Amino acid sequence: MKVKTNLARKYPRFIYQSYSLKYSKDKLTVFFAFKIEPNIVFKPKIVFSNLSKHFKKIDIAVLNNLAFHLGMAEIPTYWKATCSPEIVIEAGKLEREEINFWKDLLIHGLGEFYYVNKIDFTKKNFIKITNTVSSSLPQSIYGKKLTNRTLVPVGGGKDSIVTLEEIKVKDKNYNCFLLNPTKAALRVVKTAGCKNPIIVERQIDKKLLELNRQGYLNGHTPFSSYLAFLSVTASILYDYKNIALSNEKSANEGNVLFHGKVVNHQYSKSYRFEKLFNEYSRKYLAKHVNYYSYLRPFDELQIAERFSKYPQYFKVFRSCNVGSKKGIWCNNCSKCLFAYTMLSPFLDREELLEIFGEDLLKKPSLKKTMDELLGISGHKPFDCVGTSEEVRKALNMTSYKTKLV
């Protein structure tokens, strides 16, 4: 069955109906209810386990505010199925400034989704967010000081490994933070010696996957924006002041122009989002959480050089989205090729072959992908890859190194 693109007319309203919390022993589960009128309902949930005594000191109003915002962060995942022109918030109250933040995220964070699905997101009144809650009560943000220690979100790639290893030197009370961890992420945490990582389980409503199979709209959403709200929530639940992300300088660069706007696959890893989110978080979530990207000052080659100093991770890390769940390198995607290229100036060919299993710079089927990475043809791949300048520099450095051998 192929659903046509008149979905916005057929499904005019997306409603964030409610959230609820359930606490048992040391586990907190947050349930959400979304509805696309007239007849599509989603009920995802998220589970925080191994909560400490600190959790019991948090006011229920603060927990409700955090849960409400986690539901807001879930909206892009489900709203994108129909792109309903009106989003109705029934679960809580939003100020005008907050509504502006969420509209901005839906425009900039889903640029790739609009591009792939040929949706003109620049039309007037493309998205309208309305709030049915009229309460004048202020939102209960967390205003207390948190313990000065650091959470490091770990995804299993080289970037978070560099952050993790360098943070370990500065903060002995650091901890790893994982969401639905892949095999690679678990291996990285074990290799790092992080004995009690914070692991959160997010369950997406399977109905969304069924809609995808039926031909409803599907595509990239700003996952790192979800991670931002989730990590701030975790920092409060588990008592950590600092959240050290691993978003580098090149995440600021877009991929392609569409309807006169820059589309950036990595928008929610960009400094623009980081700045806007920090302002939002300190005003509406928690006054004293320090959310920042440790790698922001560095380019991809600097990060790759740093990573090359940690050979204990060579066999366990994975920077491949396609193969991450299986714990493999697919060796056919732009991310695999980019990782290989960035590491090639700093590792011996034998080390690269041991990691990847083959020489990706000599793989004919990847020529088109390399041309895109170099900016020779097409556009920058829709993946977490660096700039064409970084790719050219890496290849020049590798070529020079090869001539010296």
N, C-alpha and C positions, 0 to 999 in steps of 0.2 A: 504493500500500500504506500503510495506516495502522496504526502500531504502538500497542498499548494501553499503559496506564500500569502494568502489572504487571511492569515491567522490573526493579525491584529484586529480585523473587523469581527471575526468570529468569536474572539476571546478579548473583549474590551477592558476587562479589569483583572489585575493580579492583586490578591489580598493577603497580607501578612496578618493572619487571624489571631494567633496566640502563641505563647510559650509556656512551659511549666517545668518545675524542678522537682526532682526526687532524690532524696539523700538516704543512703543506707550504708551502715558501717563506715567505711572510708571511701565511699564512691558517690559521686554526684553525676546524675544523668539529666540532661536538658533536652526536652522534647519541643518540637516546633510544628506549627500547623499553617500551611499555605494553601490558598485556593485560587485557581484560575477559573473565573466564572465562564460558563455556568456549572461545569461538572468535573473539573480536574482538581484532585486534592493530593497534597504531598505532606508526609509526616516524617521528616528526618530526625535524627537525634545525635547527640554528642555525649561522650562519657569521659569523665575525669576520675582516675583511680588513685589509690594510695595517698589520699589527702592526709595532711598532718593536723596537729592540734591547732595550728594557726587558722585553719579554715573555720573552726567553730567560733572564732572571735569576729568574723566578718558579719556585718549587719545584713539582714535579709533583704533590705531595700537595695543595698549595693549589689548583692547577688542577682536580684531581679533586673537591675540596670545592665549588668554585664550580660545576662542571658538574653535580654531584649536586643542588645547590640549584636550578639552572635547571630541572632535570627536575621537582623538587617544584613549582616555580612553573607548570609546564605542566599539572599534574594537573587543575585545575578545568576546563580547556578540553575534556578528553577524558572525565573522570569524569562530567560532567553529562549525557552521552548516555544513561546508564542509572541514575545515582544509586545505584550499588551500595552496600549498607550497610557493606561492609568494604573499606578501602583498605589494601593490603599493600605495605610498602616493603621490597623485596629489594635495591635498588641501593646502599644505604648505611645508616649507623647514625644514629638520631635519639634524642636524650635526651627525657625526659618533658616538659621545658619546651618543646622544639621541637614535639613532637606537639601540645601544647596550643595553640601558636601557629597551626599549620596547621588544626586543628579550628576555632579561632576565625575564621580567614579564610574557611573554607568556609561557616560559618554566616552571618557578616556580609557577606561579599563577594558572595554569590550570592542575596541577599535578593530582588532583582527577578526572578531566574530562578525562585525558588520561588513567588513571587506569581503570575507569569504562567502557570506550569504547575500552579498550585493544589496545591502540595506542602507538607505540614505538616512544616516543618523543626524544630519545637520538640519533637517526640516524643523520648522517652528512647531513648538509644542510636541516634539517627538516623544518626550517622556513627561508625564505629569505625576507628581507625588503628592497625595493628599493624606491628611491625618485626621481621623475621626475622634481622637481622644481630646477632650476639651479641658482636662484637669490643669489647674494652674500650679500644681505642686512641682517644685524643682526636681530634676533627676538627682539620684543619690550617687554621687561619684565617690570614689575611695580617696579620702584625704589624709590618711595616716602614712607615716614613713614606713618603708619596707627595708628589710635587711640588705645591706650593701653587698650583694653577690650577683652573679651573672648567669642567666639562662642563654644557652647557645642552641638555636634551632638547627637540627642536623638532617640533611636530606640524603646523604650518601655520596655527594660529589666532592671534588677537590676543594672547592671554595670554602665550604663549611669546615672541612678538615683544617685548612690554614687558620681560620678564625678560632677553631677549637684549640689547636695546639698553641697558638699565641696567647689566647685568653688564659689557658691553664697556667702559664708562667706568671701572669699578673693577678689571678684570682683563684686561690686554692679552694674556694667554696663554690666554684662554678658547678653547673649541672647541664646535662644535655636535655633537649626538648624535642620530642618526636611526635608526629601525627601520622597515624596509620603507617608505621615504618616499613620500608622495603627491607629485603634481605641485606642489601648493601648498607643501609643506614644502621641496622643492628650490628653488622660486622664492624662498621666504623666506630660505633660507641664502645664495643667490646675492646677493640684495638686501642682506643684512647684511654681505657681503664676507668671509664665512667660506670660505676657499679650500680647505681640506682637512678637511671634516667627517668624523666617524667614522660610517660607515654599516654597520649590522648587518642581515643577512638571516635572517628566520625563516620556515621552510617548514612549514606545517601539513600533516599527513597528509591526503591527499584522501579517505581512507576516512571521515573524520569528516563531510565534506560529503555523501558518499553516504548515510550514516546519517541525516543531517538530511533528505535528500530522501525517505527511506523512512519518516519519521515518528517517529524516535527523539527523545528530549527535546533541546530546543535553547533557547538564550536567552543573556542577558547574563552575562558573567563579569568579574571584577575585573581588567581589563587593566592598570591602573596598578600593581597589586601585582606583576604579571609584569615591568613596566617597572622597578620598584624593584630587583628581583633582577638584572635585565639591566644596569641602569645601574651598580650596584655592581661587577658583574663587569667591565664596560667600564672603570670607573675604575681598576681594578687592572691590567688588561691593557694599558691605554694610559697609565697613570701620571698620574692626576688625583685630587687630594685631595677636591675639592668637586663636588657634584652639585646644581645649582640647578633645582628643579622649578618649575612655574607653577600650583600648586593654590591657589585663593583661599579666603577665609574662608567663603563660602557653600557650599562643598563639604561642610561639616559638617552641613548640614540634610538631613533625610530627605525621602522622597516620600510614604509612606503607611504606615499601621499594618497588620500582617498577623500573625494569631495572637498579638497582643499585643506584637509586636516592630516596631521602626522599620526600614523598608526604605529603604535609601539607594543610589540608582543610582551615586552618586559615593563610595561608602564607601572605596575604596582611594585616593581623593584627600583623604580627611578627615584631620584632625589626629590622631584616634585611631589610625588605621592608621600614619600617619607616625611617631608616638611608639613604637608597638609594633614597627614594622619597624626603627627605629633601634636599639632595645634588642637585637633579634634579630641585626641585622647586626654590631654591635660585639662581640657575644659569639660568634657562629658564622661570620661571613664575613670581616670586616676591622676591625681596631681603630681605624683612623684615618681612615676615609672619612666625610666630612661630607655627609650626605644631608638636604636641607631644601627647603622650598618658599619661594622668594623672595617670592611674592605672598601668603603666608598672612595678613599683617596687613591686607590691602586688601579692600574690597568691590568688587563688579562695576562700579559707577559710577566709582570711583577708577581702576580698571584701564582702563575705556573712555576716560576723560579722558586718561590717560597715552598710550594708543594713538593718540588723535587728534592727537598731536604728531608722528607719524611718517607723513606722507602718502605717502612712497615705497613704503609697503606696501599702500596702499588697493586697488590693482589685483591684488595677488598673494596676499593672505591668504585663507583659507577657514576658516570655523567650522561647516561643514555636513558631518555624517557621511554623509548620503545622497549628496551630490555630490562628496565629497572626492577619490575616485579619479579622477573625470572632470575635477576642477579647476573645478567650477561651484558656484553656489548653487542649491539645488533650489527655494528660496522657498516651500516647502510644509511645512516641519518646525518644531518648536518651537525648535530651535537657531538656524535662520535668523531667525525672528521675534525671538528673544531678543537676538541680536547686533544686529539692526536697532534694536530698542528701546533698548538700552544706548548705542548710538552716536548716537541721534537728538538728545540734548541738546547734543552737542558738534560735530556736523558739519552743514553746510548741507544742505538737501534735495537740491540738485543733486549734492552729493558722495555722498549716500546712494544716489541713483538711479544714479549712475555705478558704484557698487560692486555694488548688488543688481539693478539693472535695472528695478525697480518699487517702488512705495510699499507696503511690507508692512503698515503700520498702517492702510491703507485697503483691504486685500484681504479681501472678505467670507468667503472660504473659511477664513481663519485666525482667525475670531472665537472659535470653540470653543477653539482653542489658546491664544488670548490670555486667555480666561476661566480656563483652567487655570493659566496663568502668574501671573495676578492672584489666584488662590486663590478665585475666585468659584464655580467648579464643578469636579467631579472631583477629581483630585489633581495635585500638581506633576508635570509630564511626566517620563518616564523618559529623561532626557537631561542633558547637562552644562549646566544652566541655573541661574540664581541664585534668590534668594528673591522671594516675591510683594511684599514691602516694597520691594525694589530696583526691581522692574518698575513699581510704582505711583509711586515717586519719579521714575523716568526719564520716565514719561508726563507727570507734573505739570511737570517741568522743560522738557519739549519743548513742552507747551501754553503755558507762560509765555513761552518764547522766541518762539513763533509770534505771540503777541499783541503782542510788542514790535516785530515786523517790519512 
